[in-house]
């Protein structure tokens, strides 16, 4: 089906509301035009015109399609014009602005990409602040820019934005650098080192507002226009900065720590004039989004969907809004747009997917000791029946989880892989963990088992692979040989990271003595009734992150009076309070549920914080070894049949 041709016919009929006049304008007979519209209606499975009366009228579906069809056809026209100019070598000079802090690798990728896509284009790069770019775009002395949001300016079109999470930049000698993450409230009394407000007023005001909302009112804001000066102020005790992780890698004396709750992200996109734009401006915008997301390792794997300007005409006007705003309810179109989100025709699943993409960007990524990162919150599938796994994981991915934890002994690896493949998400945006079965610790068995895991998942690699249990009373107590096989998997790239699960301090010390790779994580039982502080402390000292299984003590802690009291004070569920406690301790967690409401509820924990008193109250619930819910790793000797 030639969709664009049928859409052209539809747009002309929609404007004329008369098939005869439309056919005349299109230079075709009326019967073929009617057939074209009918073909389009069959393809879209909706009626676009109401032909039951004397005059032709657009249906609600037709009204909604009109704006989208016009935008699509306009984009096709721009694309054809751009390609014609590329072929003719007529693109001329593209005057492009980039922020002063843009890294050399980003500039190189931009220029290489433009050379590849538009060989006849002469690019003239200018180092400009966001404010300077906005002014020059309005004056038409700049064709396209790379700006930081929010931007308050009319007459601009924006490319797909990319959100880069921000953290705190501070000297490695600072006491705050000892933790894995910091809260903004812990910065009270410190100065903020930031770019002058004049360089990006919208971003500057947003940054200060978020800091205030989270308990930090900087004593002073000290301006720094370039990275070198910013480093100098921070290193000499002049304050701390809030920047992407990539900035810290330029200065070895600097530490970067994520902010608890990830309340700040720097949104960057291309911008160009809405009218009479340079023919290569949109191409620059698309390339810039790809480059920023790909080059900056702290950027999210799924860029925020672009905010598109839409034009609505005719009776559907009552549903239209300014660009970027959601559609409002209206009595006339209640059946189409009167759902809880105000978006047309959006069911619960569509709502979860839309909101989930935004929620995913709030989950902090934590750096592992091998240079990779891992989402701090994931979804677990322990004790979820294979028949229920696809639905549960699908729901989890829809609401924003991007880390799934499974294991060979769970018996649901194949279903996890099926859900991930069917999610529509890029493989690189979903972090997958699995674990070696207790039955396959012998080296050759471990190799075959790992192959089976990849085969079940139908994946070429796995992000993290663990030894599930040390089993010191089995296999002659030899878990070191098993670990060295995992080192092979990491060397050949089929396991990006490797780690252990349920290892005690003695087990970890033996690996340190006899193996060459330090585990990236140790997944252990940890919850308010069993904080497992000795093992956590060893991991902290040796840069081994702690993953906490059974984070809510198999549900037992949810009825604890202390947890219930805090939940009531905060207006949260007991599970949300306990999961938040884990996050602020630095644990990686993956709660599990098969109930969509609970799955979604468990991820909504990044918009509040526990103060020090609340954290201490929960920590004091620790019962030591008595509070352990699972087996003791020193004696556990289970072998699956």
N, C-alpha and C positions, 0 to 999 in steps of 0.2 A: 504493500500500500504506500502510495506517495503522500505521506501525511502532510507535508508542507503545501502541496498543491491543493489538497482538500481544505486545509486551514485558510489558504488565500480565498478560496471560494466562500467559505463560511464568514470571513470578516467582511467581505463586500455585501453579502446578503444581510448580515447583522446590522450594517450601517444603513442600508437602503430599506430593509424590512419589506422588500418587494422582489420576488424572484425574477419578474420580467425585466425590471430596470437593472438588477444586478447582472443578469445574463448579458444585457446590452453593454454594460460597462466592461464586462470581462471578454466581450467579443465571442460569445458562444451561444448556442441554442439553450432554451430553458430546460428541456427534458434532461440533457446531460448534467446541467447544473443541479437539478433536483436529485438526480441519481448520486452525484458527488456528495451532497449533503446527507443523503440517506446512508451512503457508505460510511461516512464519518460517524454518524449516529450509531450505526451497528458496531463500529470499531470501539467506540467509547462507551457503548451500552447505556446511553442516555438519549433523551429527546432534547434537541437544541432549540427547536422552534415550536411554538404552539400554532398549529394550522387549523384549529377547530373553529375559529371565528372568521369573520370576513377579512380581517387584516392579519398579516403575519406578525407574531410577537416572539421575543426571546423568552425561553423558559429560564428558570433560575440557574440551571446548569449552563445554558447558553450565555447568560450574563457573566457568570464566573469564568467561562472559557475565553470570552472576548479579550479581556486584558492580557491573559496569558498568551493567547494566540498572536496578538499584536506585538508583544514583546519578543516572542520567538521569531516571528517573521522579520522584525527589525534587526535582531541579532544576526539572522541569516544574511540580511543585506549588508550589514557592516562586515561580516566575515568575507563575503564575496568581494567587497570593495578592497578589503585589506589584502586578500590574496592577489587581486589584480595589480595592486600597487607593488606588492612584493615581486611579482613576475616582471613588472616593468621597471623595477629599481627606482620607484618614485616615492619611497617612504620619507626621504629627506632626513632631517635632524630631529631626534627625540630628546627634548630637554627634560631630564629626570632628576628629581631630588631624593636624597637619602639622608637619614639621621646621622649626626656626627659620630655616634658610637657604633655605626655599622662595621662589623668585622670584615677583614680583608677577604676571608673565605666566602662570605656572603656576596661581596662585590664581584669577586671572580666568577661565582656561579651565575649571578645575574647577567654579567657581560657575556659569558660563554653561552648562556641560554639564548640571549637575544641574537647573538651572532649566528647560532644554529637555526633559529626559527625565522629570522628575518635578515638574510645576508646583506641586503641593500640598505639596511638601517644604520645611520650614523648616530650613536648614543653620546649625549653630552651630560655627564654626571655632575651634580652639584651637591656639596655637603651643606645641608640646611636643616634647621630645626623645624618641628611641626608647624609652629606659628609662621615662620618664614615661608614654608611651602604653601600653606593655606593662602597667605597674602599674595604670593606670586601666581598661584593658580587662578585666583580671582582677577589678577591683573593681566592674565594670559602671557606672562613672561616665563611660565613653566608649563610643560605639557602633562606631566604626571609626577606624583610624589609617593613616598613611603612614609606614612604618618602614624603617630600614636594616638589612640582614642582615649576618651571621647573628643570628638571634633565638632564644634558648633559652627557650621558654615552652610549656607545655602548654595545651590547650584553645582554641587559636587556629586559624582557617582563614586561609590567605593567598591573595591574588589573584595574577594573572600578574605575575612580577617583570620588571623592566627593568634591564639592566646598562649603566651609564654609565661608559665608560673614564676612567681618571684619569691625570693627568700631574702634572708638577712645576710649582709656582707659585713664581716667583722674580723679583727685580727685573730690569728690562730691561738694567740696567747690569752685571749679573752675567756673568762670563766663560762660565758654563754656558749662558747664553741665546744665545750665538753659534751653537751647533749646532742642528740640526733636532730632535734627540731626545737624551735623557740616559739613562744607566744609573743604577740605584739605587746601584751601587757607587761611582759618581763623586761621590756626596753624602757620602761618609765624612767624619766630623769636623763635620758641620753639625747644627744642632738641627732637630727636626721641630715645626712648629706645627700643632696638631690640636685638635679638640674634646675636652673633658675625657672621660676614660674613663667617668665616671658617666652621660654622656648616651647612649652606645651601647656597652656593654661588649664585646659580641661583635664588632662592627666594629672597635673600637679594638685589641683583641687580634689580630685577623686582620691588620690593617694593619701592626702592628709585626712580626708573624711573617713576613710576606712581605718586608718590608724587610730583616730579618735574613737570610732565605734568599738574598737577592740581594746580600749584601755591605755593607749599610748598617745599622749600629747607631747610631741617633741619639745624639749626646752628651747631649742632654736632650730631653724632650718638653714643649713649652711650650703650655699650654692656652689656647684662644681660643674663646669661645662664640658670637661673632657675626662676620660677614665683615669689618666695619670694623676690629675689633681684630686680626683675622688679618692684614689688609692692613698695618696699622701695624707689627706685629712683623716681617713679611717685608721691608717696605721699609726698615726701620731696621737690617737685618742681624741680626734675631733668629732667623733660621732660614729654612727653606723649608717649603712646604705641599704636600700631595698632594690635589688637588681636580679636579673636572670642568673642562673647557675653558670652560664658560659663566661660571664664577666670575671668571676673569681679565678678561672683557669689562666688568666693573663698574669696573675701575681701569686707566686707560691707562698707568700707570707699571709695570704688572705684565706679565710674560711667562709664557706657558704652553708647556711642551714635553712631548711624549709620552714615555713611558718605553719604552725598548727592550724588545721582547718583550711589551709590554702585560700585565704580571703582575697589575695591580690594576684592579678595576672596582667601583664602588659599586652594589650591588644594592638596589633599592628596590621595595617592593610594599605594597599595602594589607593590613591585618590586621583581623580582627573575631572575636568569640567563635564557637566552633564550635557552640554550642547556643543556642537562643532568641535568635538574632541579630536585629538591627533589619532589617525587610524591605528597606530600601534599602542595606544594607551591601554586598551583593555587587555591586549596580549601581555604587556608589561605587568598589569595587575595580576593576571593568572600566574605568570611565571614567578612574581614576587612571593605569592602565597606558597607556591611549591618550594621555593628556595628557603624561605624563612622556616617553614615547618621541617624541611629536610636537613638543613645545615645546623640549626640550633638544637642540640640534643635534649634540651629541656623543654622544647615545644611539645604540645600534645600530639598524639598520634592521629587524632581525628580532629581536623580543624573545624572551628565553629562554622556552621553553614552561613553563606553570605546573606547579608541583609539586602533584599532586592526591592527596588522601587517598582510599584505596580500602579497601573492606571485602571480604574474601574469606570464604566460608563453606564448610562441608562438607568433603569429602575434599581439595579444592584447597588447604587450609590450609598444606600443606607447602611451597607455592610462595610464600606471602605474606610480606611484610616490613613493616617500619615505613614510614610515608609517605616518599616520595622516594628509597628505596633500591631498587636493581635487584633483580629476581627472582633467586633462587639456583637452582643446579642441583638436581635431585632425581631419584633413580632412577625414581620412578613416572612422572614426566612428561618423561623424557629426550628423547623424540621431539619434545616441544613447546617445552621451555624449556632444553634442554641445549646451546644454541649458545654461541659464544665470548663473547657479551655477557651471557648470562644473561637475556635478554629473550625472551618467548614468541614462537615462530614467526618470529624475526628472521633474514632471510638477509643476505648481504653487502651488498646494495644498501640494505636498511633500516638496517643498522648504520652504513653510510657516511653516510646522510642524518641519522641521529640524532646521531652524533658530529660530523658536519660543521657542524650548526647551532651547536654549542658552539665548534668551531675557528674559525668565521667571526668570532666576537666577539673572538678574540685577535689578529686582524690589525689593525695600527694604521692609522688614517685620518690622512693628512697634509694639512695645509691648503695650498691653492693660492693664488696671488696675486690671484685673482678672488673669493675668499671661499668657494669650494666646497672639498670635501675629496675625496681619492682614496685607495683602499686601497693600502697600500705593496706588497703582494704580489698578483700576478694570475696568470692563465693565458694563455699565448701559443699561437697556432694557426698560426704561420709554418711552411710546408712540410707541414702536415697536409692530406692529400687531402680534398676535400669529402665523399667517401663515408665517411670515418673521423671527420669533425669532430663530428657530432651526438653520437656515442658518447663521444668524448673530452671535449667540453665538458659533457655530462651528468654524467659521472663527476666532473669538476672541481667542478661546482656541488654535487654530493652530498657531497663531502668537505670543503667549506667555502670554496672560492674564490668571491669575489664581484666579481671584476674580470676581464674577458675582453678581450684585445687582439687585434684582427684588422685587416685592411686590404683595400682594393679589389683590390690586386694579388695578394693571397693566394688570391682566388677562392673563399672560403668564408664570406662574410658571411651569405648566406642560411641556411647550416647553423648558424652561430652563433646567429642569431635564432631558428631553429626549436628549438634546444636550450634557450635561455633561456625561450621561451614554454612549452615542455613541462616545465619544471622544477618548476612549482607555486610558484615564488618571485615576490614582487611585483617589477614592473619596477624600482621605485625602489630595490630592494635589490641590484641587479646593476649594476655600473659597466661600461659598454661604451665601448671606444675603437676607432676606425677611422681610416684614413689615405687621403689623396687619391692617386689613381694618377698616376704620372709622365706619363701620356698626356694629362692634362686640366688643365694649368696655366693655360691661357688663361681669363680670368674667366668667360665664358659656359660654357665646357666644365666648369669647376670647379663651377658652380652645378648643371649637369645631373648631374654625377658625384655630388654630395652628395645630390641627390634620389634617385638610383639606390641609394645606400648605405642611406638610410632605407627605401626600397622593398624592398630585398633583406632587410634586417633585420626589416621589417614593424614598425617603431617610429616614434613621432611625434617623437622627439628622440634625440640621442646625447649621452653624458656628456662625451666628449672627442674632438675631430677634429683631425688633424694633417696638415701638409704632409709627405709621406713623405720626399722628398729635395729639396734646394735646386736641383739641376741648374743650376749657375752657367754652364755652357757651352752651355745650350740656352735657347730662348725669349728670346733676347737678354739672358740673365742676369737676367730680370725675375721674381724670386720675390716681390717686394714687392706687385705687383698681385694676385698669387694670395693672399697673406696678407690683403690688405684684403677679399677676398671671404669669407674665413673670419671676419673681423670681422663681416660681415653676418649670417652664420649664428648667431653668438653674440648679436647684437643682437635677432634675431627669436626667440630662445629655442630654436631647433632644435638648437643645439650649446651645451651648458651651459658648456663650457670649450674653448679652442682652444690649439694648440701646434704645435711643429715637431719634425722628426725628422732626425737626421744634419746639423744645422746646425753649422758651425764658428764660431769667435769672430767672424770678419769678417762672416759672414752675419748673426749676431745683432746686431752693431753697426749694420749697415745697416738692419735692421728698427727698431732703437731710434731711428735718425735720421729715418726716412721714414714710419713707421707710428704709430698712436696707441695700440695695445694691445700690451703685453708678453706674449710667449708664456708660458703657464702651465707648460709642460714642454718639455724638449728630449730626445727619445729618441735615444740615441747608443750606439754600440758601446762597451762597457766591461766589463772582466773582469780577473782578476789579471795576465794577460799584456799587457793594454793598458788601463791605468787611466784614460787620457784626462783627465788632471788639469787641463790648461789649459782645456778646455771646461767641465769640472765647476766649476772655480773661478770662471769668468765667470758661470755660472748661479747659483752661491751668492751672488755679489756683487749680482746683479740680481734675486734672488728668483725664479729660474727653476729648477724642480725637475728633477733628472736622472732619466730612465728609462734603465735599462741593458738593451740587447738583447744577445743572445748572452752571458748572464751567466756561463756556464761555458765560454766560448771554443769553442763547438761540440763540447764534450766533451773537448777536448784537455787542459784543466787538471786533469781528474779523475785522471790518472795521474801527475801531478807528485809527486815524493817528499815535498815539504813538505806538500802537501795530504793525501796519504795518511797521513803520520805524524800530523798533527793529527787526522785522522778516527779513527785507531786510538786515540789518547789519549782522545778524547772519546766513543768508542763511537758514532760517527755515520758516515754515508756521506760520501764526498768531496763529492758534490753538496750535501748539507746544510751542510757546513762553508763552501763557497764562497758559497752563497746567504745564509748567516748573515753572512758578511763584507760582502756588499752591503748588507744591511739596516742593519748598524751603521755603515756609511759614509753612510747616508741615501738610498741609491738606491731607486728603485721598480723592481721586477723582475717578470718574468712567464715563468718557466721553462715549457717545453712538453714534452709526452710524449703518446704514445697508449697507454701501458701503465698500467692502473689502479694497480698497485703503485707505480710511479714517481710518478704524479700525486699519490697520497696521501703518499708519502714526502717530496716536495718542499715540502709545506705544513707538515710537522711540524718547524718550525725556530724555534718561539717559546718553547720550554721549556729553552733553554740559551743561553749567551753565550760569545763569544770574549774572552779577556782581551787587554790591550794588546799583550803580546808576540806572541800568535797573530795579531792583526790586522796587526802590523808584518811578521811573517814572510810573510804572504800578499801584502801590498802590495809587498814587495821583489821579488816575482816579475815585476814590470813590465818589459817589454822595449822600451817605447817604440813607435815606429812599426813596428818589426819584428814586434811582437806582434799587430798588427791582422790580424783574420781576414777582414773584409769589405772592400768597396771604399772608396776614399778619396773623401769627399764633394766635395772640390775638383775632381775629375776625372770622377766617376761620371756617365754620360750614357745610362743604359739607358731605352729607351722600349718598353713592351709592345706586341706586335702588335695 
